[in-house]
Amino acid sequence: MPFFVCEERHFSLTSSMAIIKLSPTERRRLSAFVTCCVVAFAAWLLTVLQGSYNYKVKCILTYNNIPQRRAFRTLQSDTVVATLQGSGWQMLSARMHNEDEHIAIDLHTLDTKNFIALEAQLPQINSKRSAEQKITDFDPDTLYFDFTNRSTKRVPVKLLKNITFQPQFDVAGNVRLNPAYVFVSGPAATINKITEWSTDSLKVTDVEANVQAKVDIAKVRDGNVSIYPKIIQVFVPVEEFTEKTLEIPVQLSNNVHYYDVKIFPQKVKVTFMTPLSKFAEINDDYFDAVADFGLWAEHKYSSLPVKITRLPAYTKIVKIEPQNVDFIVKK
């Protein structure tokens, strides 16, 4: 039987990358070539960017000279696409910043029409722009409006405030607004739903004296609604408060069957905080302390809680002693 012997051989492949070595002269030539390419590209780019181009940007429309006798609403978005003519630098800047422009549109012709042709206002719009960056057209180029009856309404102002006080100080009287009302004008359907108008928030900290300030009226979100005036004056009376205690007679309420009831004690001590200017004048006639007898008649309470149902304005109750009164029902 034939016998074969196989011989194993291991091969290793090695690869090497040839390293190109340039002479000093060749290196200078290569450096000059690269420099020439960079300079040529920079010159080409500079030439291109200095050229004039048409490019498109988004524009948000704002409205001037709104008709006073006609209320309206737009029938399309308040954003249009404008074609601008400008240099390559300006086009590059617009692409890099990607910010919407604001374009003011004059609406005075809506007194007799229901549309605005933007092309007709191009000279007026471009007169307020750089001579090197003119708008050539809009898309869409016409704005259409729906008209309704315009209504005006007088509504009260609601002050939004965030005031913090020094210890022992607080509001000591009615906050005064001047004016206390504003006039809102717009579509009747919208105006009829408005019952008040808020201000921007009045923020003051560590107060220990009267606050006098001017506050802006909250901005109108609907471009078809106008408001007047836009600023009001605010006066907040501030005083130092002090503590005072009085004995107040307890009155019985809900004694529907006219039981003969005896209350113990007949008076409670009420401790409260009051402005210094009112400290001397406040007496027990300014308070009503009431115990609800219905709680015994309906729920069989063994004692009745006392509640202060009337007290001077800007007075704050600290405590009532005792908080409950006992009673005897005579048969």
ZAMARGU-4260 file (C-alpha; in steps of 0.2 Angstrom, whole numbers, plus 5000, padded with zeros to 4 digits):
<rodrens>
0) 5000/5000/5000 | 5008/5017/4995 | 5012/5028/5009 | 5012/5047/5007 | 5020/5060/5018
5) 5013/5078/5017 | 5025/5092/5022 | 5017/5107/5030 | 5024/5124/5026 | 5019/5141/5035
10) 5020/5156/5024 | 5019/5174/5031 | 5015/5189/5020 | 5022/5206/5025 | 5018/5222/5016
15) 5027/5238/5017 | 5021/5255/5011 | 5034/5264/5002 | 5039/5281/5009 | 5041/5294/4997
20) 5055/5306/5001 | 5055/5323/4993 | 5070/5333/4991 | 5070/5351/4998 | 5067/5358/4980
25) 5052/5346/4978 | 5045/5351/4995 | 5046/5369/4991 | 5037/5366/4974 | 5023/5356/4983
30) 5021/5370/4996 | 5020/5383/4983 | 5007/5373/4973 | 4996/5370/4989 | 4997/5389/4993
35) 4992/5393/4975 | 4977/5382/4977 | 4971/5390/4993 | 4974/5407/4986 | 4964/5403/4970
40) 4950/5395/4980 | 4949/5410/4992 | 4949/5422/4977 | 4935/5412/4969 | 4925/5412/4985
45) 4927/5430/4987 | 4922/5434/4969 | 4906/5422/4971 | 4901/5430/4988 | 4902/5448/4981
50) 4890/5443/4967 | 4871/5447/4967 | 4859/5433/4970 | 4840/5430/4973 | 4837/5420/4989
55) 4821/5417/5000 | 4818/5420/5018 | 4803/5418/5029 | 4795/5434/5035 | 4783/5437/5049
60) 4770/5450/5046 | 4766/5464/5058 | 4752/5476/5055 | 4751/5495/5055 | 4736/5507/5053
65) 4723/5495/5058 | 4706/5500/5053 | 4696/5508/5068 | 4679/5505/5061 | 4681/5487/5054
70) 4686/5472/5064 | 4695/5458/5054 | 4704/5441/5055 | 4717/5435/5042 | 4712/5421/5031
75) 4730/5414/5030 | 4746/5413/5040 | 4755/5428/5046 | 4771/5421/5038 | 4776/5423/5020
80) 4791/5419/5010 | 4800/5434/5003 | 4812/5434/4989 | 4827/5445/4992 | 4840/5452/4981
85) 4857/5454/4989 | 4875/5449/4989 | 4882/5432/4992 | 4888/5437/5009 | 4870/5442/5014
90) 4863/5426/5008 | 4876/5416/5017 | 4872/5426/5033 | 4854/5423/5031 | 4857/5404/5029
95) 4868/5403/5044 | 4857/5413/5056 | 4841/5406/5050 | 4831/5420/5059 | 4813/5426/5053
100) 4812/5444/5047 | 4798/5455/5053 | 4789/5465/5039 | 4777/5479/5043 | 4761/5479/5032
105) 4750/5495/5031 | 4732/5490/5032 | 4724/5507/5029 | 4716/5502/5013 | 4706/5489/5022
110) 4693/5503/5025 | 4687/5500/5008 | 4694/5483/5003 | 4695/5465/5010 | 4713/5461/5003
115) 4731/5468/5003 | 4742/5467/4988 | 4759/5465/4995 | 4768/5470/4979 | 4760/5487/4979
120) 4768/5490/4996 | 4786/5485/4990 | 4792/5503/4988 | 4786/5507/5005 | 4794/5492/5013
125) 4810/5493/5003 | 4812/5511/5008 | 4815/5506/5026 | 4828/5492/5021 | 4846/5492/5016
130) 4848/5497/4997 | 4859/5482/4995 | 4845/5470/5001 | 4829/5473/4993 | 4813/5462/4992
135) 4808/5458/4975 | 4792/5448/4978 | 4781/5439/4991 | 4773/5421/4991 | 4759/5423/4993
140) 4758/5440/4986 | 4740/5444/4992 | 4733/5444/5010 | 4714/5441/5012 | 4704/5446/5027
145) 4687/5442/5034 | 4677/5457/5042 | 4665/5458/5056 | 4657/5472/5066 | 4670/5480/5078
150) 4665/5483/5096 | 4672/5493/5110 | 4670/5488/5129 | 4676/5495/5145 | 4683/5482/5157
155) 4691/5482/5174 | 4709/5480/5176 | 4716/5466/5187 | 4732/5469/5195 | 4744/5454/5196
160) 4757/5457/5210 | 4770/5447/5219 | 4775/5458/5234 | 4785/5452/5249 | 4786/5462/5265
165) 4798/5466/5279 | 4793/5458/5295 | 4777/5466/5303 | 4773/5475/5287 | 4759/5472/5275
170) 4745/5480/5264 | 4735/5492/5274 | 4722/5498/5263 | 4714/5496/5245 | 4726/5495/5231
175) 4722/5510/5219 | 4724/5508/5200 | 4724/5523/5189 | 4715/5521/5178 | 4705/5506/5185
180) 4697/5502/5168 | 4703/5500/5150 | 4695/5500/5134 | 4696/5485/5123 | 4691/5485/5104
185) 4690/5471/5091 | 4677/5459/5084 | 4661/5459/5094 | 4662/5440/5096 | 4679/5441/5104
190) 4676/5457/5115 | 4660/5450/5122 | 4670/5436/5130 | 4682/5448/5139 | 4677/5453/5157
195) 4693/5460/5164 | 4711/5463/5158 | 4726/5459/5168 | 4742/5468/5170 | 4760/5462/5169
200) 4766/5456/5186 | 4771/5469/5199 | 4786/5462/5208 | 4793/5470/5223 | 4803/5463/5238
205) 4807/5468/5256 | 4794/5481/5256 | 4792/5493/5271 | 4784/5508/5263 | 4770/5513/5251
210) 4773/5506/5234 | 4770/5517/5219 | 4774/5510/5201 | 4769/5510/5183 | 4764/5493/5176
215) 4761/5488/5158 | 4744/5481/5153 | 4746/5463/5148 | 4750/5462/5129 | 4737/5458/5116
220) 4739/5441/5109 | 4726/5443/5095 | 4732/5455/5082 | 4714/5460/5079 | 4711/5467/5097
225) 4717/5484/5103 | 4718/5490/5120 | 4719/5508/5128 | 4728/5514/5139 | 4743/5502/5139
230) 4751/5508/5156 | 4742/5511/5173 | 4748/5518/5189 | 4748/5508/5205 | 4747/5513/5223
235) 4749/5500/5236 | 4747/5507/5254 | 4759/5498/5266 | 4760/5500/5285 | 4768/5492/5300
240) 4756/5480/5309 | 4755/5477/5328 | 4745/5465/5339 | 4730/5469/5348 | 4718/5459/5359
245) 4699/5462/5362 | 4685/5453/5371 | 4671/5450/5359 | 4653/5445/5364 | 4648/5428/5357
250) 4631/5428/5347 | 4621/5412/5345 | 4615/5408/5327 | 4602/5395/5320 | 4592/5394/5336
255) 4577/5391/5325 | 4566/5384/5339 | 4570/5398/5351 | 4578/5387/5365 | 4583/5396/5381
260) 4602/5394/5379 | 4616/5399/5391 | 4633/5401/5384 | 4650/5399/5394 | 4660/5410/5392
265) 4649/5424/5385 | 4665/5432/5378 | 4680/5426/5369 | 4697/5435/5368 | 4702/5439/5350
270) 4720/5443/5346 | 4723/5451/5329 | 4736/5461/5319 | 4731/5478/5313 | 4739/5493/5305
275) 4746/5505/5317 | 4735/5519/5310 | 4720/5510/5315 | 4725/5503/5332 | 4717/5516/5343
280) 4700/5516/5334 | 4697/5498/5333 | 4685/5491/5347 | 4673/5476/5349 | 4660/5485/5339
285) 4670/5480/5323 | 4669/5462/5326 | 4655/5448/5326 | 4659/5432/5335 | 4646/5418/5331
290) 4643/5401/5338 | 4631/5390/5327 | 4618/5382/5338 | 4612/5371/5323 | 4627/5360/5326
295) 4619/5354/5343 | 4602/5353/5336 | 4607/5343/5321 | 4623/5334/5326 | 4623/5335/5345
300) 4639/5344/5347 | 4644/5345/5365 | 4652/5362/5363 | 4651/5375/5349 | 4666/5382/5339
305) 4667/5401/5338 | 4669/5410/5321 | 4673/5428/5318 | 4661/5433/5304 | 4665/5451/5303
310) 4681/5461/5306 | 4689/5477/5300 | 4697/5477/5283 | 4715/5472/5282 | 4714/5465/5300
315) 4721/5447/5302 | 4716/5435/5316 | 4730/5428/5326 | 4720/5417/5338 | 4703/5415/5347
320) 4702/5410/5366 | 4693/5399/5369 | 4690/5392/5352 | 4674/5383/5358 | 4660/5388/5370
325) 4650/5377/5381 | 4631/5379/5383 | 4616/5374/5393 | 4599/5372/5385 | 4585/5376/5398
330) 4569/5367/5396
</rodrens>
